Amino acid sequence: MTLSAWLSHNWIEIFGAVTGIIYVFLEIRQSLWLWPVGIVTSAVYIWVFFHGKLYADMSLQGYYLVISVAGWWWWGRGRKDKETKGRRDSETKGNYQEESPPGRDGGGYESGDQRAESGETKLLSVTRIKWRPAVVLFAVFVVLYAVMFFVLSRLTDSPVPGFDAFLTSLSIVATWMLARKIYEHWYLWIIVNSAATFLFLFRGLYPTVILYAVYCIMSFAGLKEWRKSL
């Protein structure tokens, strides 16, 4: 098969890989635009995984569509909440600000409230996970894995039911953590992306292999960048 014929045959998967890389770049930058890009990527990969007989991963993309809408709303609401708080705090400190130079607090530095008004990042804040939510999420992962493994091994012709169920269950948990902007979700993505690279290589989805290898590298970059926001 020639290169042009291969590209023509796999153009949908290649397009999904490109939008997927853009998605992770926006995720690292904590950009609200990651969610609409994620919706497009998930729609493409529903088709790709269906034809690759990776049914759990296909179902996962449907979950991604839903959680992308929720994440879009959660992140956007976090921004609006900060804008509202900034305006309210500025009103209560009006007298103090009148005595200070414009745009500065008494010590000569721009106040936190004024920074919120000046257009800096106003998205939902990055947080660390607490032990109780961590226990709940682990339990959710175990239940999801058990259910998916049973369904894939008994009711489908999936060639890798255990592998597929593991990646899908862990990805569901990681995506929820991303939507809530929990820092530790990057550790889960490192595991998922490393394992998925080998799975898709086994299934012959070569553009997706490249995508997940890039995902894995970018997950380490995301871990480093998000740490700065804690």
Secondary structure as GFF3:
##gff-version 3
##sequence-region A 1 230
A	DSSP	alpha_helix	3	9	.	.	.	ID=ss1
A	DSSP	alpha_helix	11	28	.	.	.	ID=ss2
A	DSSP	alpha_helix	34	51	.	.	.	ID=ss3
A	DSSP	alpha_helix	55	92	.	.	.	ID=ss4
A	DSSP	alpha_helix	94	99	.	.	.	ID=ss5
A	DSSP	alpha_helix	112	117	.	.	.	ID=ss6
A	DSSP	alpha_helix	131	155	.	.	.	ID=ss7
A	DSSP	alpha_helix	161	179	.	.	.	ID=ss8
A	DSSP	alpha_helix	185	203	.	.	.	ID=ss9
A	DSSP	alpha_helix	206	227	.	.	.	ID=ss10
###
